[in-house]
Amino acid sequence: MRVNGYIAPDFQLPPEARVALLSDVHLGDGSASDLFGDKDDLFLSVLDREGGAADVVIINGDAVDHLQGRSSTRIERAHPRVFDALRRLSQRKTVLYVLGNHEDEAELRGAFPDFRYVQGVAVGERLCITHGHQFDLNWGHGGEDPWMVHLHTFLETFFKMPIRQPLRDYANPLNRVIHRLFFFYTQALRFEGLFWKTLGRPEKYAHWQKVDNFWARGQWGDLGCIFECAVAYLASGQPWRTLVLGHSHQPGVVPLGEQTYVNLGSWALEQATFGRIVQAEVQVLDAANGREYREDLYRKLLVGESLPDMAGWFRRYYRGFFRYDVAAIWRDFPHV
């Protein structure tokens, strides 16, 4: 599968480096669409403990969510102690910031002038850390449309409800309606694609297939299909034994034969996860309870089971009048 954008790391650490990893913190402006919410105390305790014990701290993208909060000034006003602690840490220890897809680089550099900004980090010769949006099939030609992102943020703030995948995690009334409406939209794309396919334009049908696969895999935790793309990338002869990403917010350390896929999770909504690297081995842990994430959340994606497409998903779980069998969804796929 195609990997969009830059993947070769531009910063090298020795294999013995002890590294603290934070990804997808998503600090926002304090409104209802601020994904970080009020986890300031928990974050500060992790930053103090893990940052203090590490040789290097790596923030793996999307820590300051300028797509949501617009400016660093607004976001800092909502989370002043977090900004303060990050600045103090970067004055006494190396803090590498791997650029993601939700920050404004100029705003970020203005707020944190002592960070070192990179596209990726290698630890030794076989471990690579990058944000992960390069593997997102939605990122193909420049990524998310800012207008759509701002509309999404407005709706979440106005209704005070997340509009997100997978439904198992966000089964609120608005999201139930949006899911059903999006189903009708994609089925319209399907029929349009079939029409053009009969006229010798198969690319229209291929577009629907891409949208359908993107949505369906998101319901099983593979948001943006980044796990699917990363597995293909690792299998294509790349040198990395371990690939560490963020972006999709699904934490895990997933063995793939002689290689390992790692996702650091996030601090968005109910999540609060972080990573450690010791002797080039990665752990991903829950900040609230110490749970270690392994391949648990990826098992359905690993066993080769045929996952339902969008129509199959709705046949399996939709009960009419914007009702879904959420208990069955949770039973079929574990909750974070």
QUIBEL-V739907 format. One record per pair of residues at least 24 apart in sequence whose ideal C-beta (glycine too) atoms are under 10 Angstrom apart, sorted by the first residue. I is the first residue (numbers start at 0). J is the second residue. Records with the same first field share a line. If there is no record, write none. Layout:
I=J ; J
This chain:
0=134 ; 136 ; 224 ; 227 ; 228 ; 229 ; 230 ; 231 ; 232 ; 235
1=133 ; 134 ; 136 ; 138 ; 139 ; 228 ; 231 ; 232
2=129 ; 133 ; 134 ; 135 ; 138 ; 225 ; 228 ; 229 ; 231 ; 232 ; 235 ; 237
3=132 ; 133 ; 134 ; 135 ; 136 ; 137 ; 138 ; 139 ; 140 ; 141 ; 142 ; 228
4=100 ; 118 ; 129 ; 130 ; 132 ; 133 ; 134 ; 135 ; 138 ; 139 ; 141 ; 142
5=98 ; 118 ; 119 ; 129 ; 133
6=118 ; 119 ; 127 ; 129 ; 133 ; 134 ; 232 ; 237 ; 239 ; 242
7=118 ; 119 ; 121 ; 127 ; 129
8=97 ; 117 ; 118 ; 119 ; 120 ; 121 ; 122 ; 126 ; 127 ; 128 ; 129 ; 239
9=97 ; 116 ; 117 ; 118 ; 119 ; 120 ; 121 ; 129
10=55 ; 57 ; 93 ; 95 ; 97 ; 115 ; 116 ; 117 ; 118 ; 119 ; 120 ; 121 ; 122 ; 128
11=120 ; 121 ; 122 ; 123 ; 124
12=54 ; 55 ; 57 ; 93 ; 95 ; 120 ; 121 ; 122 ; 123 ; 126 ; 128 ; 276 ; 279
13=54 ; 55 ; 121 ; 122 ; 123 ; 279
14=121 ; 122 ; 123 ; 124 ; 125 ; 126 ; 276 ; 278 ; 279
15=54 ; 122 ; 123 ; 277 ; 278 ; 279
16=53 ; 54 ; 55 ; 57 ; 93 ; 120 ; 122 ; 123 ; 126 ; 276 ; 277 ; 278 ; 279
17=49 ; 52 ; 53 ; 54 ; 55 ; 275 ; 276 ; 277 ; 278
18=49 ; 53 ; 54 ; 55 ; 56 ; 57 ; 93 ; 95 ; 120 ; 122 ; 126 ; 128 ; 243 ; 274 ; 275 ; 276 ; 277 ; 279 ; 281
19=45 ; 46 ; 48 ; 49 ; 50 ; 51 ; 52 ; 53 ; 54 ; 55 ; 56 ; 57 ; 58 ; 88 ; 92 ; 94 ; 273 ; 274 ; 275 ; 276
20=49 ; 53 ; 55 ; 56 ; 57 ; 58 ; 59 ; 97 ; 120 ; 128 ; 243 ; 245 ; 261 ; 263 ; 272 ; 273 ; 274 ; 275 ; 276 ; 281 ; 282 ; 283
21=45 ; 46 ; 49 ; 50 ; 56 ; 57 ; 58 ; 59 ; 60 ; 62 ; 85 ; 94 ; 96 ; 245 ; 263 ; 264 ; 265 ; 266 ; 272 ; 273 ; 274 ; 286
22=57 ; 58 ; 59 ; 60 ; 61 ; 62 ; 97 ; 99 ; 128 ; 130 ; 131 ; 243 ; 244 ; 245 ; 246 ; 248 ; 250 ; 262 ; 263 ; 264 ; 265 ; 266 ; 272 ; 273 ; 274 ; 283
23=58 ; 59 ; 60 ; 61 ; 62 ; 64 ; 99 ; 101 ; 130 ; 131 ; 244 ; 245 ; 246 ; 247 ; 248 ; 262 ; 263 ; 264 ; 265 ; 266 ; 267 ; 270 ; 272
24=58 ; 59 ; 60 ; 61 ; 62 ; 63 ; 64 ; 78 ; 81 ; 85 ; 101 ; 245 ; 265 ; 266 ; 267 ; 271 ; 273
25=61 ; 62 ; 63 ; 64 ; 66 ; 67 ; 68 ; 99 ; 101 ; 248 ; 265 ; 266 ; 267 ; 268 ; 270
26=61 ; 62 ; 63 ; 64 ; 65 ; 67 ; 68 ; 71 ; 74 ; 75 ; 77 ; 78 ; 81 ; 82 ; 85 ; 101 ; 102 ; 266
27=63 ; 64 ; 65 ; 66 ; 67 ; 68 ; 69 ; 73 ; 74 ; 77 ; 78 ; 101 ; 152 ; 156 ; 267
28=64 ; 65 ; 67 ; 68 ; 69 ; 70 ; 72 ; 73 ; 74 ; 75 ; 76 ; 77 ; 78 ; 152 ; 156
29=68 ; 73 ; 74 ; 76 ; 77 ; 78
30=67 ; 68 ; 73 ; 77 ; 152 ; 153 ; 155 ; 156 ; 157 ; 159
31=152 ; 155 ; 156 ; 157 ; 158 ; 159 ; 160 ; 161
32=64 ; 67 ; 68 ; 151 ; 152 ; 153 ; 154 ; 155 ; 156 ; 157 ; 158 ; 159 ; 160 ; 161 ; 162
33=64 ; 67 ; 68 ; 74 ; 77 ; 78 ; 152 ; 155 ; 156 ; 267 ; 268
34=61 ; 64 ; 67 ; 101 ; 152 ; 155 ; 161 ; 163 ; 248 ; 265 ; 266 ; 267 ; 268 ; 270
35=62 ; 63 ; 64 ; 67 ; 68 ; 74 ; 77 ; 78 ; 81 ; 265 ; 266 ; 267 ; 268 ; 271
36=266 ; 267 ; 268 ; 269 ; 271
37=77 ; 78
38=78 ; 81 ; 266 ; 267 ; 268 ; 269 ; 270 ; 271 ; 286 ; 287
39=77 ; 78 ; 79 ; 80 ; 81 ; 84
40=80 ; 81
41=266 ; 271 ; 286 ; 287
42=78 ; 80 ; 81 ; 84 ; 85 ; 266 ; 271 ; 273 ; 286
43=78 ; 80 ; 81 ; 83 ; 84 ; 85
44=286
45=266 ; 271 ; 272 ; 273 ; 284 ; 286 ; 287
46=81 ; 84 ; 85 ; 87 ; 88 ; 273 ; 286
47=84 ; 88
48=273 ; 286
49=273 ; 274 ; 275 ; 284 ; 286
50=84 ; 85 ; 87 ; 88 ; 89 ; 91 ; 92 ; 94 ; 273
51=88 ; 91 ; 92
52=275 ; 277
53=92 ; 93 ; 94 ; 275 ; 276 ; 277
54=92 ; 93 ; 276
55=92 ; 93 ; 94 ; 95 ; 115 ; 120 ; 122 ; 276
56=85 ; 88 ; 89 ; 92 ; 93 ; 94 ; 95 ; 96 ; 114
57=93 ; 94 ; 95 ; 96 ; 97 ; 115 ; 117 ; 120 ; 122 ; 128 ; 243 ; 263 ; 274 ; 276
58=85 ; 89 ; 94 ; 95 ; 96 ; 97 ; 98 ; 99 ; 102 ; 111 ; 114 ; 130 ; 245
59=95 ; 96 ; 97 ; 98 ; 99 ; 119 ; 120 ; 128 ; 129 ; 130 ; 131 ; 243 ; 244 ; 245 ; 246 ; 263 ; 274
60=96 ; 97 ; 98 ; 99 ; 100 ; 101 ; 102 ; 118 ; 128 ; 129 ; 130 ; 131 ; 132 ; 244 ; 245 ; 246 ; 263
61=97 ; 98 ; 99 ; 100 ; 101 ; 102 ; 130 ; 131 ; 132 ; 245 ; 246 ; 248 ; 265 ; 266 ; 267
62=96 ; 97 ; 99 ; 101 ; 102 ; 107 ; 111 ; 114 ; 245 ; 266
63=96 ; 99 ; 101 ; 102 ; 103 ; 106 ; 107 ; 110 ; 111
64=99 ; 101 ; 102 ; 103 ; 148 ; 152 ; 267
65=101 ; 102 ; 103 ; 104 ; 105 ; 106 ; 107 ; 110
66=100 ; 101 ; 102 ; 103 ; 143 ; 145 ; 148 ; 149 ; 151 ; 152
67=101 ; 148 ; 149 ; 151 ; 152 ; 155 ; 156
68=101 ; 103 ; 106 ; 152
69=103 ; 106 ; 149 ; 152
70=103 ; 106 ; 109 ; 110
71=102 ; 103 ; 105 ; 106 ; 107 ; 108 ; 109 ; 110 ; 111
72=106 ; 109 ; 110
74=106 ; 110
75=110
82=110 ; 111
85=110 ; 111 ; 113 ; 114
86=110 ; 111 ; 112 ; 113 ; 114
87=113
88=113 ; 114
89=113 ; 114 ; 115
95=119 ; 120 ; 128
97=128 ; 129 ; 130 ; 131 ; 243 ; 244 ; 245
98=129 ; 130 ; 132
99=129 ; 130 ; 131 ; 132 ; 245 ; 246
100=130 ; 131 ; 132 ; 133 ; 135 ; 137 ; 138 ; 142 ; 143 ; 246
101=130 ; 132 ; 142 ; 143 ; 148 ; 246
102=130
119=243
120=243 ; 276
121=238 ; 239
122=241 ; 243 ; 276 ; 278 ; 279 ; 281
123=240 ; 241 ; 276 ; 278 ; 279
124=238 ; 239 ; 240 ; 279
125=238 ; 239 ; 240 ; 241 ; 242 ; 258 ; 259 ; 279
126=239 ; 240 ; 241 ; 242 ; 243 ; 259 ; 261 ; 276 ; 279 ; 280 ; 281
127=233 ; 237 ; 238 ; 239 ; 240 ; 241 ; 242 ; 243 ; 244
128=239 ; 241 ; 242 ; 243 ; 244 ; 245 ; 261 ; 263 ; 274 ; 276 ; 281
129=242 ; 243 ; 244 ; 245 ; 246
130=243 ; 244 ; 245 ; 246 ; 263
131=222 ; 223 ; 225 ; 226 ; 228 ; 229 ; 242 ; 243 ; 244 ; 245 ; 246 ; 247 ; 248 ; 262 ; 263
132=223 ; 225 ; 244 ; 245 ; 246 ; 247
133=225 ; 228 ; 229 ; 232 ; 244 ; 246
134=223 ; 224 ; 225 ; 226 ; 227 ; 228 ; 229 ; 230 ; 231 ; 232 ; 242 ; 244 ; 246 ; 247
135=213 ; 222 ; 223 ; 224 ; 225 ; 228 ; 244 ; 246 ; 247
136=209 ; 210 ; 212 ; 213 ; 216 ; 223 ; 224 ; 225 ; 227 ; 228
137=209 ; 210 ; 213 ; 217 ; 222 ; 223 ; 224 ; 225
138=223 ; 225 ; 228 ; 246
139=209
151=177
161=267 ; 268 ; 269
163=217 ; 222 ; 248 ; 267 ; 268
164=213 ; 214 ; 215 ; 216 ; 217 ; 218 ; 219 ; 220 ; 221 ; 222 ; 223
165=216 ; 217 ; 218 ; 219 ; 220 ; 221 ; 222 ; 249 ; 312 ; 328 ; 332 ; 334 ; 335
166=217 ; 218 ; 312 ; 316 ; 323 ; 325 ; 328
167=218 ; 219 ; 220 ; 316 ; 323 ; 325 ; 326 ; 327 ; 328 ; 329 ; 330 ; 331 ; 332 ; 333 ; 334 ; 335
168=220 ; 248 ; 268 ; 269 ; 270 ; 325 ; 328 ; 329 ; 334 ; 335
169=268 ; 269
170=323 ; 325 ; 328 ; 329
172=321
173=321
174=321 ; 323
175=317 ; 320 ; 321 ; 322 ; 323 ; 325
176=321
177=321
178=214 ; 218 ; 309 ; 312 ; 313 ; 316 ; 317 ; 321 ; 323
179=313 ; 317 ; 319 ; 320 ; 321 ; 322 ; 323
180=321
181=210 ; 214 ; 309
182=214 ; 309 ; 310 ; 312 ; 313 ; 317
184=210
185=210 ; 211 ; 213 ; 214 ; 215 ; 308 ; 309 ; 310
186=211 ; 309 ; 310 ; 313
189=308 ; 309 ; 310
207=309
208=308
210=309
211=308 ; 309 ; 310 ; 312
212=306 ; 308 ; 309
213=309
214=308 ; 309 ; 312
215=306 ; 307 ; 308 ; 309 ; 310 ; 311 ; 312
216=300 ; 306 ; 308
217=247 ; 309
218=306 ; 307 ; 309 ; 312 ; 316 ; 328 ; 332
219=249 ; 296 ; 297 ; 299 ; 300 ; 304 ; 306 ; 307 ; 312 ; 328 ; 331 ; 332
220=247 ; 248 ; 249 ; 251 ; 262 ; 296 ; 297 ; 298 ; 299 ; 300 ; 332 ; 333 ; 334 ; 335
221=247 ; 249 ; 296 ; 297 ; 299 ; 300 ; 306
222=246 ; 247 ; 248 ; 249
223=247
225=249 ; 260 ; 262
226=251 ; 253 ; 260 ; 262 ; 296 ; 297 ; 300 ; 301
227=300
229=253 ; 255 ; 258 ; 260 ; 261 ; 262
230=255 ; 258 ; 260 ; 297 ; 300 ; 301
232=260
233=257 ; 258 ; 259 ; 260
234=258
240=279
241=276 ; 279 ; 280 ; 281
243=274 ; 276 ; 281 ; 283
245=272 ; 274
248=272 ; 335
249=292 ; 296 ; 297 ; 300 ; 335
250=274 ; 283 ; 284 ; 285 ; 290 ; 291 ; 292 ; 293 ; 295 ; 296 ; 297 ; 335
251=283 ; 292 ; 293 ; 294 ; 295 ; 296 ; 297 ; 298 ; 300 ; 335
252=280 ; 281 ; 282 ; 283 ; 291 ; 292 ; 293 ; 294 ; 295 ; 297
253=292 ; 293 ; 294 ; 295 ; 296 ; 297 ; 298 ; 300 ; 301
254=293 ; 294 ; 297 ; 301
255=294 ; 297 ; 301
259=294
260=294 ; 297 ; 301
261=292
262=292 ; 296 ; 297
263=292
264=292 ; 296 ; 335
265=335
268=335
269=334 ; 335
270=335
272=335
285=335
290=335
292=335
295=333 ; 335
296=332 ; 333 ; 334 ; 335
297=333
298=332 ; 333
299=331 ; 332 ; 333
300=332
306=331 ; 332
307=331
